[in-house]
């Protein structure tokens, strides 16, 4: 059985789109806010 490269690319694009659409949602709750708090604590300037 051969894997269709277009199907694989389509699945990856849909996954990436879903992650981007959630924005500061589910995925950043785990590590996004932790990184922001660490930057504030360390005194590093956030990106503008």
N, C-alpha and C positions, 0 to 999 in steps of 0.2 A: 504494500500500500504506500503510495507516494503522498507526501505532504505538499499541499498547494502553497507556494510562497505568497501568493496574493491573499489567501485566507489568513496566514500568519501575520502579515503586515497589517491587514484590516483589524485583526484582533488587538494588536499592539496599539494601533491608532485609536481605537475605541477606548481602550484602557487608559491611555494617556489623556484623551479628551475628558473622560469621566473624572480623573484625578484633578485636572485643571479646573473643571467646572465646580468642583466642591470647594475650591479656593481654601480659605482658612476654615475648613470644615473638619471632616472626620480624620483625614490623614495628618493635619497639622496639630490636632489635639494631642497626639502622642509625642511628637518631637518638635513641631514648629514653635510652639510657645516656650518650650524648654530652651531652645536655641536663643530666642529673643530675650528671655530672662537672663540667660548666661551672658549675653552681650552687654546688657545693662549692668549686670553685676561686675563684669570685667572692665567696664568703662570703654568698650570699643564703640566706635561710631557706627550706627546702622546705615545700611545703604540708602541712598536717596533716589 
